[in-house]
Amino acid sequence: MHLIALEQEPTSLRGGQERNLLEICRGLAERGHKVTLLYEREGNLLDQYREFCDSILHIDAYGFDRRKPKNILQFVRNVVGIGKIPVYDDSIVFSNVCHTVTFGYALSRLRGLPFVCYFQIPACELNRQIRFALNRVDRYITVSHQTKRSWLEYGLPDSKIEVIQNAADPNKFRPADDLAALRTQWGIPETTRIVSFVGRIDQEKGIESLIKAFGLLHQQGTDAQLLIAGKPVLHYDVEKGVECPDACDRYVQSLKQLASKNGVGDRVKFLGYTDPVPVYQISDVNVVCSVWEEPFARVIVESMSCGTPLIGSRIGGTVEALTGEFERGLFTPGDEQDLARCLAETIQWREHEPELGAKYREHSIQHFSLERLIDDFEVTLSKMAQKTSVAA
């Protein structure tokens, strides 16, 4: 099988979508499949793609704005250049985000290839050209059943949508070999409990409710620190047509002010973008506090794979991961009182329920392992490739 993957920006700085595609492509390449990457903007994951891709090609524009002649010309130039993209009998066009489907549709039809689109976000407002191309995709894959329901409501056919939930590599995301030494390295006192948030610093992530809940936990006398690891989303001023980094700084400052207002200004630390593994490992609890329909955050399975209990909003794909006995970690989105309750009930698990960490890791490995993810993608995509080969 030959996968032609369409990505906007191969970077680890935006979120889980880009890292998911990298793991899928690498996993398939390790099993002997060919991978070609097409990208629009350079990102810090390109070097990793170069380690296993058969070819990597730059695309000027995946779509076009009818109001901008230069943009239209860029798209036409790329369509003309489609003939240069290597294609085999078992090639598949694979869009990682909706905004690449216009070009993906053109490539698939001009070269006679099956077209697959991977949804890692709920259905959203799309322009006419994207809607046109999206309705002509041969197969859709979503990261959760909730995300699938969202796209069904949008109008896509049930028969064409398959669910493949996110995963974590248990060899990378694992408990610390020496937790005491790691916590000492981070300067964490033995009696201090660690609550963490890992992800984009954005309003839809519900960080305000986490800070308020942490303040309530502190008022109850719990000796704890809150670590917030992640980078603010870069806001874009549509009217001015420019990016606004100042808006990111203002949002982070508002969160720091909220922490001070709730009496925990000295106990909330913003780590910025960092390796999440040691953050999970030193944490007693990791929190996914989203207030939007979170499709299926990678943080969920990464944290559990590290043996760190997960507390999450009862919304989106999070409820599909925290099942059975782990449902006790669910709370009402945006409700700091309910979140504080979950934190208080879980944070001392090392003393009162020491086997809990191992249970979370086993749950992640059993249901959300990286090997299972690659298996599912390999089966689904290979079926599409076989159909094309037989037709040819």
Buried (B, 14 or more C-beta within 10 A) or exposed (E): BBBBBBBBBBBBBBBBBBBBBBBBBBBBBEEEBBBBBBBBEEBEBBEBBEEBBBEBBEBBBBBBEEEEEEBBEBBEEBBEEBEEBEBBBBBBBBBBBBBBBBBBBBBBBEBEBBBBBBBBBBBEEBEEBBBEBBEEBBBBBBBBBBBBBBBBEBEBEEEBBBBBBBBBBBEEBBBBEEBEEBBEEBEBEEEBBBBBBBBBBBBEBBBBBBBBBBBBBBEEEBEBBBBBBBBBBEBEEEEEEEEEEEBBEEBBEEBBEBBBEBEBBEBBBBBEEEEBBBBBBBBBBBBBBBBBBBBBBBBBBBBBBBBBBBBBBBBBBBBBBBEEEBEEBBBBBBBBEBBBBBBBBBBEBEEEEEEBBEBBBBBBBEBBBBEBBBBBBBEBBBEBBBBBEEEE
